Amino acid sequence: MDAIVDVSNVVLETERLILRAWKKEDLNDFYEYARVEDVGNMAGWMPHASIEESEKILNMFIEEKKTFALVYKENNKVIGSLGLESSMRKEVSEEFANIKGREIGYALSKDYWGKGLMPEAVKAVIEYCFKDQQYDFLLCGHFNRNHQSRRVVEKCGFSFLKDMVFDTRMNTKEDGKLYVLMNKKDE
Ligand SMILES: CC(C)(COP(=O)(O)OP(=O)(O)OC[C@H]1O[C@@H](n2cnc3c(N)ncnc32)[C@H](O)[C@@H]1OP(=O)(O)O)[C@@H](O)C(=O)NCCC(=O)NCCS
């Protein structure tokens, strides 16, 4: 089942990042990275065509309270997002019906790829979900063509769960893989 989530008052800090709820003032930073080709494409969404489109999605982030903004400490810019989405995909809903968790999804500004920033953010969110919120599991998926995201899940200790066909926000289908990380509470 889906764990309850509300990140609106949560702040997580890593060596290089602050993870906190999205704010209206983040709009320019969001549009700056979300309009770039290749950022959304690997995650199943089109580059934002206008700042109004980014604003709509930013408002949704604020209302839904399940997505962190990633702030790069060095320049105080918002450079990415990390969401705790529903884990109740039909392919696994029975398996995870009686334990609580979420599926993580993330995207990072292309200017910051390859510095290990998303694994750093994901590890902080794992710690928050497992130690603070006592989730039982986290899921994470990626398209087969997305080797960058595969490396993130590997670096963060997830295990392969299932081959999947994902429905994208562009109304297409993509072959991919779903991974799981269980909370081993007694370790
Ligand atoms: C997936 C993503 C979040 C990875 O974040 P990151 O902080 O760059 O992750 P890492 O630095 O650990 O790099 C992961 C892999 O990306 C690859 N990579 C690194 N720099 C790269 C670059 N400039 N261009 C393309 N790939 C690159 C490398 O294979 C790296 O693995 P390695 O460390 O074993 O060499 C980021 O690439 C991204 O936002 N992609 C677009 C959105 C997306 O795919 N979201 C996930 C949907 S499932």
The ligand as an SDF file (V2000), in Angstrom:
LIG
                    3D

 48 50  0  0  0  0  0  0  0  0999 V2000
   19.3060    9.8550  -14.1080 C   0  0  0  0  0  0  0  0  0  0  0  0
   19.9430   11.0940  -13.4900 C   0  0  0  0  0  0  0  0  0  0  0  0
   19.0200   11.6140  -12.3950 C   0  0  0  0  0  0  0  0  0  0  0  0
   21.2960   10.6920  -12.8960 C   0  0  0  0  0  0  0  0  0  0  0  0
   21.7700   11.6650  -12.0050 O   0  0  0  0  0  0  0  0  0  0  0  0
   23.3270   11.9490  -11.7880 P   0  0  0  0  0  0  0  0  0  0  0  0
   23.4460   12.7670  -10.5670 O   0  0  0  0  0  0  0  0  0  0  0  0
   23.9160   12.4700  -13.0240 O   0  0  0  0  0  0  0  0  0  0  0  0
   23.8800   10.4590  -11.5100 O   0  0  0  0  0  0  0  0  0  0  0  0
   25.4070   10.0050  -11.5050 P   0  0  0  0  0  0  0  0  0  0  0  0
   26.3100   11.1680  -11.4080 O   0  0  0  0  0  0  0  0  0  0  0  0
   25.4940    8.9270  -10.4920 O   0  0  0  0  0  0  0  0  0  0  0  0
   25.6020    9.3790  -12.9590 O   0  0  0  0  0  0  0  0  0  0  0  0
   24.8810    8.2290  -13.3590 C   0  0  0  0  0  0  0  0  0  0  0  0
   25.4070    7.7340  -14.6970 C   0  0  0  0  0  0  0  0  0  0  0  0
   25.1130    8.6790  -15.7110 O   0  0  0  0  0  0  0  0  0  0  0  0
   26.1130    8.5950  -16.7390 C   0  0  0  0  0  0  0  0  0  0  0  0
   26.5900    9.9430  -16.9960 N   0  0  0  0  0  0  0  0  0  0  0  0
   27.4060   10.7070  -16.2530 C   0  0  0  0  0  0  0  0  0  0  0  0
   27.5630   11.9170  -16.8080 N   0  0  0  0  0  0  0  0  0  0  0  0
   26.7960   11.9240  -17.9070 C   0  0  0  0  0  0  0  0  0  0  0  0
   26.5340   12.8950  -18.8950 C   0  0  0  0  0  0  0  0  0  0  0  0
   27.0600   14.1100  -18.8310 N   0  0  0  0  0  0  0  0  0  0  0  0
   25.6820   12.5610  -19.8970 N   0  0  0  0  0  0  0  0  0  0  0  0
   25.1210   11.3530  -19.9360 C   0  0  0  0  0  0  0  0  0  0  0  0
   25.3320   10.3980  -19.0080 N   0  0  0  0  0  0  0  0  0  0  0  0
   26.1620   10.6900  -18.0180 C   0  0  0  0  0  0  0  0  0  0  0  0
   27.1880    7.6620  -16.2400 C   0  0  0  0  0  0  0  0  0  0  0  0
   26.9740    6.3850  -16.8440 O   0  0  0  0  0  0  0  0  0  0  0  0
   26.9030    7.5750  -14.7520 C   0  0  0  0  0  0  0  0  0  0  0  0
   27.2510    6.3230  -14.2190 O   0  0  0  0  0  0  0  0  0  0  0  0
   28.7310    6.1020  -13.5820 P   0  0  0  0  0  0  0  0  0  0  0  0
   28.8070    6.9560  -12.3700 O   0  0  0  0  0  0  0  0  0  0  0  0
   28.7810    4.6600  -13.3190 O   0  0  0  0  0  0  0  0  0  0  0  0
   29.7270    6.5680  -14.6140 O   0  0  0  0  0  0  0  0  0  0  0  0
   20.1710   12.2190  -14.5370 C   0  0  0  0  0  0  0  0  0  0  0  0
   20.9580   11.6840  -15.5600 O   0  0  0  0  0  0  0  0  0  0  0  0
   18.8650   12.7540  -15.1120 C   0  0  0  0  0  0  0  0  0  0  0  0
   18.2530   13.6330  -14.5500 O   0  0  0  0  0  0  0  0  0  0  0  0
   18.4310   12.2200  -16.2660 N   0  0  0  0  0  0  0  0  0  0  0  0
   17.2130   12.6850  -16.9050 C   0  0  0  0  0  0  0  0  0  0  0  0
   15.9500   12.3660  -16.1150 C   0  0  0  0  0  0  0  0  0  0  0  0
   15.8560   10.9140  -15.7750 C   0  0  0  0  0  0  0  0  0  0  0  0
   16.3320   10.0440  -16.4620 O   0  0  0  0  0  0  0  0  0  0  0  0
   15.1920   10.6090  -14.6520 N   0  0  0  0  0  0  0  0  0  0  0  0
   15.0340    9.2600  -14.1700 C   0  0  0  0  0  0  0  0  0  0  0  0
   13.8510    8.6330  -14.7570 C   0  0  0  0  0  0  0  0  0  0  0  0
   13.7550    6.9230  -14.2840 S   0  0  0  0  0  0  0  0  0  0  0  0
  1  2  1  0
  2  3  1  0
  2  4  1  0
  2 36  1  0
  4  5  1  0
  5  6  1  0
  6  7  2  0
  6  8  1  0
  6  9  1  0
  9 10  1  0
 10 11  2  0
 10 12  1  0
 10 13  1  0
 13 14  1  0
 14 15  1  0
 15 16  1  0
 15 30  1  0
 16 17  1  0
 17 18  1  0
 17 28  1  0
 18 19  1  0
 18 27  1  0
 19 20  2  0
 20 21  1  0
 21 22  1  0
 21 27  2  0
 22 23  1  0
 22 24  2  0
 24 25  1  0
 25 26  2  0
 26 27  1  0
 28 29  1  0
 28 30  1  0
 30 31  1  0
 31 32  1  0
 32 33  2  0
 32 34  1  0
 32 35  1  0
 36 37  1  0
 36 38  1  0
 38 39  2  0
 38 40  1  0
 40 41  1  0
 41 42  1  0
 42 43  1  0
 43 44  2  0
 43 45  1  0
 45 46  1  0
 46 47  1  0
 47 48  1  0
M  END
$$$$
